[in-house]
């Protein structure tokens, strides 16, 4: 994939049509920059919080809580995944998501994959995972990830050949073998 340097505002992420055919060449990755902070915070908030809404929290409280959670996640990643690659997923020059991976001696680890709501269910996540599978296959390594148990992405990962290897009260550990 070629790097992409164009950055647009989060507000510009609206699609005019729900009928979008995904051209694999339209998806690129570029390194995260400090200018992406607000985008990444909003992306984080968009992919979490539904369980909090079930508690009937006010939106301001949910937003504040998710901001704190995002900061904690950033610190965790900086401490525990110092060698990770953190990239913005671009679709035709528009920021559409985030991919964080770590290439370890014994595995390829997908640490985080998130897509903005307007671009979900359009094949972007599947394309990214298939590319990671191709890389893992070429390197002869398993592709592993962790996903929250109630996340709809569990079904996607299982369709793409991942198997649950263990679970906690909140997460599944999943693995794809080449």
DRENDO-1510 file (C-alpha; in Angstrom, 1 decimal, always signed):
<recs>
REC; n; res; u; v; w
REC; 1; UNK; +0.0; +0.0; +0.0 .
REC; 2; UNK; +1.2; +3.5; -0.8 .
REC; 3; UNK; +1.3; +6.1; +2.0 .
REC; 4; UNK; -1.2; +8.8; +1.9 .
REC; 5; UNK; -0.7; +12.3; +3.3 .
REC; 6; UNK; -4.1; +14.0; +2.7 .
REC; 7; UNK; -6.0; +14.7; +5.9 .
REC; 8; UNK; -9.6; +15.8; +6.0 .
REC; 9; UNK; -11.9; +16.9; +8.9 .
REC; 10; UNK; -14.0; +14.2; +10.6 .
REC; 11; UNK; -17.1; +16.1; +9.6 .
REC; 12; UNK; -16.4; +15.3; +5.9 .
REC; 13; UNK; -16.9; +11.6; +6.5 .
REC; 14; UNK; -20.5; +11.5; +5.3 .
REC; 15; UNK; -21.2; +9.3; +2.3 .
REC; 16; UNK; -23.6; +10.5; -0.3 .
REC; 17; UNK; -24.7; +7.0; -1.3 .
REC; 18; UNK; -25.0; +3.8; +0.6 .
REC; 19; UNK; -24.2; +1.9; -2.6 .
REC; 20; UNK; -20.4; +2.0; -2.6 .
REC; 21; UNK; -18.3; -0.6; -4.5 .
REC; 22; UNK; -15.0; -1.0; -2.8 .
REC; 23; UNK; -11.9; -0.7; -5.0 .
REC; 24; UNK; -9.0; -2.2; -3.1 .
REC; 25; UNK; -6.7; +0.4; -4.6 .
REC; 26; UNK; -8.8; +3.1; -2.9 .
REC; 27; UNK; -7.7; +1.9; +0.5 .
REC; 28; UNK; -4.3; +3.2; +1.8 .
REC; 29; UNK; -2.6; +3.4; +5.1 .
REC; 30; UNK; -0.5; +6.2; +6.5 .
REC; 31; UNK; +1.2; +6.7; +9.8 .
REC; 32; UNK; -0.7; +8.5; +12.5 .
REC; 33; UNK; +0.3; +12.1; +13.1 .
REC; 34; UNK; -0.4; +14.5; +16.0 .
REC; 35; UNK; -3.0; +16.1; +13.7 .
REC; 36; UNK; -5.0; +12.9; +13.8 .
REC; 37; UNK; -5.7; +13.1; +17.6 .
REC; 38; UNK; -9.2; +14.5; +17.4 .
REC; 39; UNK; -10.1; +12.1; +14.6 .
REC; 40; UNK; -8.8; +9.1; +16.6 .
REC; 41; UNK; -10.7; +10.3; +19.7 .
REC; 42; UNK; -14.0; +10.6; +17.8 .
REC; 43; UNK; -13.3; +7.2; +16.1 .
REC; 44; UNK; -12.8; +5.6; +19.5 .
REC; 45; UNK; -16.0; +7.1; +20.8 .
REC; 46; UNK; -17.9; +6.0; +17.8 .
REC; 47; UNK; -16.9; +2.4; +18.3 .
REC; 48; UNK; -17.7; +2.2; +22.0 .
REC; 49; UNK; -20.3; +3.6; +24.4 .
REC; 50; UNK; -23.4; +1.6; +23.3 .
REC; 51; UNK; -23.2; -0.4; +26.5 .
REC; 52; UNK; -23.0; +2.9; +28.5 .
REC; 53; UNK; -26.1; +4.2; +26.7 .
REC; 54; UNK; -27.9; +1.1; +28.0 .
REC; 55; UNK; -27.1; +2.5; +31.5 .
REC; 56; UNK; -29.1; +5.6; +30.5 .
REC; 57; UNK; -26.1; +7.9; +31.1 .
REC; 58; UNK; -26.3; +11.4; +29.6 .
REC; 59; UNK; -24.3; +11.8; +26.4 .
REC; 60; UNK; -22.0; +14.4; +28.1 .
REC; 61; UNK; -21.1; +11.9; +30.7 .
REC; 62; UNK; -20.5; +9.1; +28.2 .
REC; 63; UNK; -18.3; +11.4; +26.1 .
REC; 64; UNK; -16.2; +12.4; +29.2 .
REC; 65; UNK; -15.9; +8.8; +30.2 .
REC; 66; UNK; -14.8; +7.6; +26.7 .
REC; 67; UNK; -12.3; +10.5; +26.5 .
REC; 68; UNK; -10.7; +9.2; +29.7 .
REC; 69; UNK; -10.8; +5.6; +28.4 .
REC; 70; UNK; -9.2; +6.7; +25.2 .
REC; 71; UNK; -6.3; +8.4; +27.1 .
REC; 72; UNK; -5.9; +5.2; +29.2 .
REC; 73; UNK; -5.8; +3.1; +26.0 .
REC; 74; UNK; -3.2; +5.4; +24.5 .
REC; 75; UNK; -0.9; +5.1; +27.6 .
REC; 76; UNK; -1.4; +1.3; +27.5 .
REC; 77; UNK; -0.4; +1.1; +23.9 .
REC; 78; UNK; +2.6; +3.3; +24.4 .
REC; 79; UNK; +3.8; +1.1; +27.3 .
REC; 80; UNK; +2.9; -2.4; +26.1 .
REC; 81; UNK; +3.1; -2.1; +22.3 .
REC; 82; UNK; +6.1; +0.2; +21.8 .
REC; 83; UNK; +7.0; -1.5; +18.5 .
REC; 84; UNK; +3.5; -1.3; +17.1 .
REC; 85; UNK; +2.7; +0.4; +13.8 .
REC; 86; UNK; -0.2; +2.8; +14.2 .
REC; 87; UNK; -1.8; +3.9; +10.9 .
REC; 88; UNK; -4.8; +5.8; +9.7 .
REC; 89; UNK; -6.9; +3.9; +7.1 .
REC; 90; UNK; -7.7; +6.2; +4.2 .
REC; 91; UNK; -10.4; +5.6; +1.6 .
REC; 92; UNK; -9.9; +7.8; -1.5 .
REC; 93; UNK; -8.1; +10.4; +0.6 .
REC; 94; UNK; -10.7; +10.4; +3.5 .
REC; 95; UNK; -9.8; +9.2; +7.0 .
REC; 96; UNK; -12.0; +6.2; +7.6 .
REC; 97; UNK; -10.3; +4.3; +10.4 .
REC; 98; UNK; -7.3; +3.1; +12.4 .
REC; 99; UNK; -5.2; +0.0; +12.2 .
REC; 100; UNK; -2.6; -0.8; +14.9 .
REC; 101; UNK; -0.4; -3.9; +14.3 .
REC; 102; UNK; +2.6; -5.4; +15.9 .
REC; 103; UNK; +5.0; -7.6; +14.0 .
REC; 104; UNK; +6.5; -10.0; +16.6 .
REC; 105; UNK; +9.0; -12.8; +16.1 .
REC; 106; UNK; +6.3; -15.5; +16.6 .
REC; 107; UNK; +3.1; -13.7; +15.4 .
REC; 108; UNK; +1.5; -10.8; +13.6 .
REC; 109; UNK; -0.8; -9.1; +16.2 .
REC; 110; UNK; -3.7; -6.9; +15.2 .
REC; 111; UNK; -4.0; -4.7; +18.2 .
REC; 112; UNK; -6.8; -2.4; +17.0 .
REC; 113; UNK; -8.9; -2.1; +13.9 .
REC; 114; UNK; -11.7; +0.5; +13.9 .
REC; 115; UNK; -13.7; +2.0; +11.1 .
REC; 116; UNK; -15.9; +5.1; +11.3 .
REC; 117; UNK; -19.7; +4.3; +11.3 .
REC; 118; UNK; -20.3; +5.8; +7.9 .
REC; 119; UNK; -17.8; +3.4; +6.3 .
REC; 120; UNK; -18.6; +0.2; +8.2 .
REC; 121; UNK; -20.1; -2.8; +6.4 .
REC; 122; UNK; -18.5; -1.7; +3.1 .
REC; 123; UNK; -15.7; -4.3; +3.0 .
REC; 124; UNK; -12.9; -2.1; +4.4 .
REC; 125; UNK; -12.3; -4.1; +7.5 .
REC; 126; UNK; -12.5; -7.4; +5.6 .
REC; 127; UNK; -9.9; -6.1; +3.1 .
REC; 128; UNK; -7.6; -5.0; +5.8 .
REC; 129; UNK; -7.8; -8.3; +7.6 .
REC; 130; UNK; -7.3; -10.2; +4.4 .
REC; 131; UNK; -4.2; -8.2; +3.7 .
REC; 132; UNK; -2.9; -9.0; +7.2 .
REC; 133; UNK; -3.7; -12.7; +6.6 .
REC; 134; UNK; -1.6; -12.5; +3.4 .
REC; 135; UNK; +1.3; -10.9; +5.3 .
REC; 136; UNK; +1.0; -13.6; +8.0 .
REC; 137; UNK; +0.9; -16.3; +5.4 .
REC; 138; UNK; +4.0; -15.0; +3.6 .
REC; 139; UNK; +5.8; -14.8; +7.0 .
REC; 140; UNK; +4.5; -18.2; +8.1 .
REC; 141; UNK; +3.1; -16.8; +11.3 .
REC; 142; UNK; -0.3; -16.8; +13.0 .
REC; 143; UNK; -2.4; -13.7; +13.0 .
REC; 144; UNK; -3.8; -13.0; +16.4 .
REC; 145; UNK; -6.2; -10.5; +17.9 .
REC; 146; UNK; -8.4; -9.8; +20.9 .
REC; 147; UNK; -12.0; -8.6; +20.5 .
REC; 148; UNK; -14.7; -7.7; +23.0 .
REC; 149; UNK; -17.1; -10.6; +23.3 .
REC; 150; UNK; -20.3; -8.6; +22.3 .
REC; 151; UNK; -18.6; -6.8; +19.3 .
REC; 152; UNK; -20.3; -7.6; +16.0 .
REC; 153; UNK; -16.8; -8.0; +14.5 .
REC; 154; UNK; -16.5; -11.4; +16.1 .
REC; 155; UNK; -18.7; -12.7; +13.3 .
REC; 156; UNK; -16.5; -11.1; +10.7 .
REC; 157; UNK; -13.4; -12.6; +12.2 .
REC; 158; UNK; -15.0; -16.0; +12.3 .
REC; 159; UNK; -16.1; -15.7; +8.6 .
REC; 160; UNK; -12.5; -14.9; +7.7 .
REC; 161; UNK; -11.3; -18.1; +9.4 .
REC; 162; UNK; -10.3; -17.0; +12.9 .
REC; 163; UNK; -10.9; -19.3; +15.8 .
REC; 164; UNK; -11.4; -18.5; +19.4 .
REC; 165; UNK; -8.4; -19.7; +21.4 .
REC; 166; UNK; -9.4; -18.4; +24.8 .
REC; 167; UNK; -11.7; -16.0; +26.5 .
REC; 168; UNK; -12.1; -13.9; +29.5 .
REC; 169; UNK; -15.2; -12.4; +31.0 .
REC; 170; UNK; -15.0; -9.5; +28.5 .
REC; 171; UNK; -12.9; -10.6; +25.5 .
REC; 172; UNK; -12.2; -13.4; +23.1 .
REC; 173; UNK; -8.6; -14.2; +22.0 .
REC; 174; UNK; -8.7; -15.2; +18.3 .
REC; 175; UNK; -6.2; -16.7; +15.9 .
REC; 176; UNK; -5.9; -17.3; +12.2 .
REC; 177; UNK; -3.3; -19.8; +11.1 .
REC; 178; UNK; -1.8; -19.7; +7.6 .
</recs>
